[in-house]
Amino acid sequence: MSRDEGAGNLPLVLVGPPGAGKSTVGRLLAERLGTGFRDTDADVEQLAGKPIPEIFIQDGEPHFRELECRAVAQALAEHRGVLALGGGAVLAEPTRALLAGRTVVFLEVALGDAVKRVGLDAPRPLLAINPRQQWRELMERRRPLYLEVATAVVGTEGLTPEQVADAVLESLKWEHA
C-alpha cells in the first residue's frame, strides 16, 4: 500500500511506555511519510502553560490526566499526520474509545532499553521513586491497554530509531518514503 493509498489510515498514532521512542520515531515516520508530527505531551504543556513535572507537583495527576484527555481528543480531531501519545494516555477509557478503528502502533520496549533511553534521573513524575520498580508496575497496568488499542505491535529492543521506523512501516505494509 502506498502512503497515498494509506492516507485514510492517518493519523498514525504511537503508544507505549516512557522510553519506547514515541517522539523520536514519530518524527522520523512523519518525515518519511511527508506529513506532520504532533506530541500530546507538548500539547498538555501548552494547555497548562508549564512542564509536565510541574503539573504533577502543583496540580496533581488527576488534573494532568484531565488535560491529557482533552489534548488527545483535540489532536485526534485536528491532526492528520503522526501522533505520539503520552505513556499513560491509554489509561483513560474515553481515549481508548477514540482510538478504536484508528491506526495505532504500540512501541514495545524492554526495561533495560527504557532505562537507557529515559535515564534514571529524567524528569518523569511517575518514575521518580524507585524508577525500575515503578516502570515494571506501570507496564503491568498499561500493557493490556496498549494491546487493546494497537493495530500493530513493534518491538524496539536493540533497534535504532531508524530501524524502529522501518519496522513500523513494515508492520503496517506501508511503503517507505
C-alpha positions as CSV (number, residue, x, y, z in Angstrom):
1,M,0.0,0.0,0.0
2,S,1.4,3.4,-0.9
3,R,1.4,6.2,1.5
4,D,-1.3,7.9,-0.6
5,E,-3.5,4.8,-0.6
6,G,-2.9,4.6,3.2
7,A,-3.8,8.3,3.8
8,G,-7.2,7.2,5.2
9,N,-5.2,5.5,7.9
10,L,-3.8,8.8,9.2
11,P,-3.3,9.9,11.8
12,L,-0.8,7.2,12.7
13,V,-0.8,7.1,16.4
14,L,2.1,5.8,18.5
15,V,1.6,4.5,22.1
16,G,3.9,2.9,24.6
17,P,5.7,3.4,27.9
18,P,8.3,6.0,28.7
19,G,11.5,5.3,26.8
20,A,9.8,3.5,23.9
21,G,10.9,6.2,21.5
22,K,7.4,7.5,20.5
23,S,8.6,11.1,19.9
24,T,11.9,10.2,18.2
25,V,10.4,7.5,16.0
26,G,7.3,9.7,15.4
27,R,9.4,12.5,13.9
28,L,11.2,10.0,11.7
29,L,7.9,8.5,10.5
30,A,6.4,11.9,9.8
31,E,9.4,12.8,7.7
32,R,9.3,9.6,5.8
33,L,5.6,9.9,5.2
34,G,5.8,13.5,4.2
35,T,3.4,14.6,6.9
36,G,3.4,16.5,10.2
37,F,4.3,15.3,13.7
38,R,2.5,16.1,16.9
39,D,3.2,15.0,20.5
40,T,0.3,15.3,23.0
41,D,2.7,15.7,25.9
42,A,3.7,19.0,24.3
43,D,0.1,19.9,23.8
44,V,-0.6,19.3,27.5
45,E,2.3,21.5,28.5
46,Q,1.0,24.2,26.2
47,L,-2.6,23.9,27.6
48,A,-1.2,24.1,31.2
49,G,1.4,26.7,30.5
50,K,4.0,24.7,32.4
51,P,6.1,21.5,32.1
52,I,4.5,18.1,32.9
53,P,6.5,17.6,36.1
54,E,5.2,20.9,37.4
55,I,1.6,19.9,36.6
56,F,2.0,16.7,38.6
57,I,3.6,18.5,41.6
58,Q,1.4,21.6,41.6
59,D,-1.9,20.3,40.3
60,G,-1.7,16.5,40.8
61,E,-2.0,13.5,38.5
62,P,-5.9,13.7,38.1
63,H,-5.6,17.3,36.7
64,F,-2.8,16.1,34.4
65,R,-4.9,13.2,33.1
66,E,-7.8,15.5,32.5
67,L,-5.6,17.8,30.4
68,E,-4.2,14.8,28.6
69,C,-7.7,13.5,27.7
70,R,-8.5,16.9,26.2
71,A,-5.2,17.2,24.4
72,V,-5.6,13.7,22.8
73,A,-9.2,14.3,21.7
74,Q,-8.2,17.6,20.2
75,A,-5.2,16.1,18.4
76,L,-7.2,13.2,17.0
77,A,-9.8,15.6,15.7
78,E,-7.3,18.0,14.1
79,H,-4.1,16.2,13.2
80,R,-3.7,14.0,10.1
81,G,0.0,13.1,10.5
82,V,1.9,11.1,13.0
83,L,0.8,11.5,16.6
84,A,2.7,10.4,19.7
85,L,0.6,10.0,22.9
86,G,1.9,10.3,26.4
87,G,2.7,6.9,28.0
88,G,-0.4,7.0,30.3
89,A,-2.9,8.3,27.8
90,V,-4.4,4.8,27.3
91,L,-5.5,4.7,30.9
92,A,-8.5,6.9,30.1
93,E,-11.4,4.9,28.7
94,P,-12.6,7.9,26.5
95,T,-9.2,8.0,24.9
96,R,-9.2,4.2,24.2
97,A,-12.7,4.7,22.7
98,L,-11.4,7.5,20.4
99,L,-8.5,5.2,19.3
100,A,-10.9,2.4,18.2
101,G,-10.7,1.9,14.4
102,R,-7.6,4.1,14.0
103,T,-4.1,3.1,13.0
104,V,-2.3,2.7,16.4
105,V,1.2,1.2,16.9
106,F,2.3,0.0,20.3
107,L,6.1,0.5,20.6
108,E,7.1,-2.2,23.0
109,V,10.4,-1.7,24.9
110,A,12.3,-3.8,27.4
111,L,13.1,-2.4,30.8
112,G,16.8,-2.2,30.1
113,D,16.3,-0.2,26.9
114,A,13.8,2.1,28.6
115,V,16.2,2.8,31.4
116,K,19.0,3.7,28.9
117,R,16.7,5.9,26.9
118,V,14.9,7.6,29.7
119,G,17.7,7.7,32.2
120,L,17.1,7.2,35.9
121,D,17.3,10.9,36.6
122,A,15.0,12.2,33.9
123,P,12.0,14.3,34.9
124,R,9.4,11.6,34.7
125,P,7.0,12.2,37.6
126,L,5.7,8.6,37.8
127,L,9.2,7.2,37.8
128,A,10.7,9.5,40.4
129,I,10.9,6.9,43.3
130,N,12.5,3.5,42.5
131,P,12.3,4.0,38.7
132,R,12.8,0.4,37.8
133,Q,10.1,-0.9,40.0
134,Q,7.8,1.9,39.1
135,W,8.3,1.2,35.4
136,R,7.5,-2.5,35.9
137,E,4.3,-1.6,37.7
138,L,3.3,0.9,35.0
139,M,3.8,-1.8,32.4
140,E,1.8,-4.4,34.3
141,R,-1.2,-1.9,34.4
142,R,-0.7,-0.4,30.9
143,R,0.5,-3.3,28.6
144,P,-3.0,-4.8,28.3
145,L,-4.4,-1.3,27.4
146,Y,-1.6,-0.7,24.8
147,L,-2.5,-4.1,23.3
148,E,-6.2,-3.3,23.4
149,V,-5.8,-0.2,21.2
150,A,-3.0,-1.4,19.0
151,T,-3.3,-2.2,15.3
152,A,0.3,-3.4,15.3
153,V,3.0,-4.1,17.9
154,V,6.6,-3.2,17.2
155,G,9.4,-4.4,19.4
156,T,12.1,-1.8,19.8
157,E,14.7,-3.8,21.8
158,G,18.2,-3.3,20.4
159,L,17.0,-1.3,17.4
160,T,17.9,2.3,16.4
161,P,15.1,4.8,15.9
162,E,15.5,4.4,12.1
163,Q,15.1,0.6,12.4
164,V,12.0,1.0,14.5
165,A,10.5,3.4,12.0
166,D,11.3,0.9,9.3
167,A,9.6,-1.8,11.4
168,V,6.5,0.4,11.9
169,L,6.1,0.9,8.2
170,E,6.7,-2.7,7.5
171,S,4.1,-3.8,10.1
172,L,1.5,-1.6,8.5
173,K,2.5,-2.7,5.0
174,W,3.2,1.0,4.1
175,E,5.9,1.9,1.6
176,H,9.0,3.7,2.8
177,A,9.1,7.3,1.6
